[in-house]
Amino acid sequence: MDCEFCSVTTFHGRTYRQRPVEEVLDELEALNCKEFFFSVDDILGRGKKAEQRAIQLFQGMVERRLNKRWISQVGIDFGNNTAVLNWAQKSGCMAVLIGFESINEEALQGMRKVRNLKVGVRNYKEVIKKIHGYGIGVYGQFILGSDGERQDVFQRTIEFILDSNVDSASYTILTPLPGTRLYRRLEQEGRLLHTNYPEDGKLYDYAHTVFRPMHMTPDELEEGVYQVYKHTTSRVTSLKRAFNSFIQTRNLPVTAIAYSLNRGLGSFATRKYQCVKNARSSGVKDPYPSHPVADGESSKAGVT
């Protein structure tokens, strides 16, 4: 994919490596567990050959009667292939993690999230509906703070989460990991805030803002992410979403996991945000200097 923010391509190279299907099936058969997670960035891959390989894998799991339930990361076009969905369901697919990343197409263009743009933000809900139709849950992953996003993105994201029936979702702050094209670009634009390594490395945890956003302050970005969690993972909202998950998937394990994830992620985000606020109110130096970029003005680094 070669997304601007992603470290996977930088670390591993732009090559999709595949193990022999029979070897994978042998390993799955040897696993002493009933549930597992495929540790792969995209179980489907891209193109017809990759689709056929995924189907072969799922068929093999059925033929060997593994009777295991699994979760994996997939690309958004996973929901557009009925043959893949059918065999994934038969092989025990319980849920998939999809990087929707943003509901803002300008942000997706900046990320180079080509596959998402091809499907189109307007079709996100239809993708979720199709996957739900096979009894498979959808756990969405979103990145907030891209240059194409303004402060209205937080409320719009909340509305999308509640309207789309996505079972669970995580929201991370755009983080320029060293070595990525995003890091190099922000470094050239003079927008990196924390580069005193290794001490500052602990801030690159997807929960702190380590750069100057284009259309908001770092504090506003962190507050916005917290508000998204607050309005999508409260106890009452999580119960409503779990009920919707069951209606959409008719799958009790998916319903239970969705509720647990929503409450767990929400509680974690709330505690972390409160810790940051308490630290600052106690006199800890604010690491985020004021900057003109948040007001849409040009900066010394030439950012507009």
Helices and strands as residue ranges (DSSP letters): H 8-12, H 21-30, E 35-38, H 48-63, E 69-74, G 76-80, H 82-90, E 93-101, H 105-111, H 114-119, G 121-123, H 124-132, E 137-144, H 152-164, E 168-173, H 181-188, G 199-203, H 218-232, H 235-249, H 252-281, G 292-295
